[in-house]
Amino acid sequence: MVTGGADTITEHRDRKLSQTHLAGVPHRRYRESMTTSHSAAAAGLPAGIQGSADPRFASAVRTFARVFAGRRGNGGALAVYQHGEPVVDVWAGSRDAAGTPWTADTGAMISSASKGVSATVLHRLADRGLLDYAAPVAEDWPEFAANGKSRITVTELLSHRAGLSALPATTAGEVLDHELMEARLAAAKPDHLLGRPIYHALTIGWLMTGLARALTGHDMAQLYRTEIAEPLGIDGIHLGTPPAGSRTIPADLVGSLKTLAERSIPAPVATFVPRLPRMVRAPLASIYVPGLESVFRGENPAILDTSLPAGNAVCTARDLARMYSALACDGLVDGRPFLSAKTVRELERVRTYRIDHALLVPFWHLGFHSLPVARAPRGYGHMGAFGSTGWTDPRSGISVGFVHNRMSLAWSPLDQTFVVPLLHLILRATRQPATTAEQRTAAA
C-alpha cells in the first residue's frame, strides 16, 4: 500500500488506466500480474495447455488438460484468482471446427452461468441504494404488480420463487424479443408454485432486466458494460456477441447438440410436451417452445444476437474469474470497491433450503447457487448447461472461471459434473504454501 501524497498519484493513474482500457488496453495492474505469472510458470504446463499457473495448482491444471488438451473442434479455458491475484490462467483446444487455436481472449457462451453476471448487475444497483432486496419488485417496476404480483419481493425473484418459470412465448421469434418477454412477464399471473423455488431457467433473465431497466432506463447489455466491464477494467464479459473492436473473440458453438439443432424437432415430439405430467412438464416449459432449436442454427446463431441475460453471456475464463474475485475479497478489486462488504455478505446467504421443483436440490442465493463442494460450504456462483461456471469461495479468497464451447451429448455427463472435482483440487491447492516469484522462476 502507498500512503500520503503517493495515494493521489496512484488514484489518478488508476483512473487514467481505466479510461485507457475503454480503447482496448487492459488495466495495467491486472496485465502486469498476469505477465509475471506467464513468464514464471509456462515451462511447467502439461502438453497442449497454454497460459500460466502457480505450481500449487498443478493437479487442477492436469485435470483440465485431460478433458480439453488436444481436442480438435472444441476448447476451453480455466482461470483462478486467490485473494485478488491471478494464480491460474490456462486454455486449450480450438474455438471452431476448423481448428483455430483457443487463446486468452477467446470467449465462450456460458449459458446459465450468465445468470450470475446478470445478478451482479443488480447487486451493484442495490449497493448504491437503488434497490432493496426486501422490497416488492413492483415498487421499482410498477407494471410488475399486475395479476397479483404486487407483494413479490426482490429476494423472492432472485431466488426463483416468483412463480413465473414458464416461458411467456409461443415461438422462437418471441423468445428472441427480450422487451416483449419483459412486458409479458410483468403482465403474467404467477402459477401454483409462487413462493416455492422452481428454476426460472430463462425467465429470471428477463425479470432481472425488467427490474434493472425500471431502475436505470438501460437494458442489460449496456449494464454489462457500465456495471461490470468498465469498473473491473476488462473486455471479456459481454451479453451476446462482443461488439466490433472488442478483443474478445467468441468461440463457435460445436458438438452433437449443435448438429441436432440444425434439424427441426418433429412436430409430434414438440406437441407431446404439453401432455406430460405437470412435474415433468413444468421444467420443460421453462426452457422450450416449438422451434426454439432454430436459434442455435448457422454460423452466426440467432441466440448470440439478442439479449438473453439468463443464458447468452460470452465470457473469457480470465475475466469471469476476475468478476468473482471481487466477491471473494469483500467487494474489492485492486484495492478499490466494486461492491460493499455488506452487500457481499448478503450474497453468501442461502435464501431457501426447500427442494427446487425443477432441479430437485435446495441451494438458491440471490441470483446464485451453492455447489456440493465439501471444502467450501459458503461458496457460491452459477453453473451453465454443459458446465461453464463462475464461482467464488469467500473463506479461501478463491474465485474460478471455467468456460468452453462444447455442446455434446456424449461429453455432457462429464462436462456438467467436471467442475465439482475441479473445485476440490483448486481448494486443496490453496492449503499449500504460496510460492514466491523467485521460487517459480527457479522451478521453471
Secondary structure, DSSP 8 states (H G I E B T S, - for coil): ---THHHHHHHHHHHHHHHHHTTT---HHHHHHHHHHHHHHGGGS-TTEEEEE-GGGHHHHHHHHHHHTT-TT-EEEEEEEETTEEEEEEEEEBSSTT--B--TTEEEE-GGGHHHHHHHHHHHHHHTTS--TTSBGGGT-GGGGGGGTTT-BHHHHHTT-SS--S-S-SSHHHHT-HHHHHHHHHH----TTTTS----TTHHHHHHHHHHHHHHS--HHHHIIIIIIHHHT-S-EEESS--TT-S-EE---BSHHHHHHTS---HHHHHHGGGS-HHHHHHHHTT--TTGGGGG-SSS-GGGGS--TTT-EEE-HHHHHHHHHHHHTTTEETTEESS-HHHHHHHHS--B-S--TTT----B-SS-B----TT-TT-EEEE-GGG-EEEEETTTTEEEEEEE-B--TTTHHHHHHTHHHHHHHHHHHTTS----HHHHHHH-
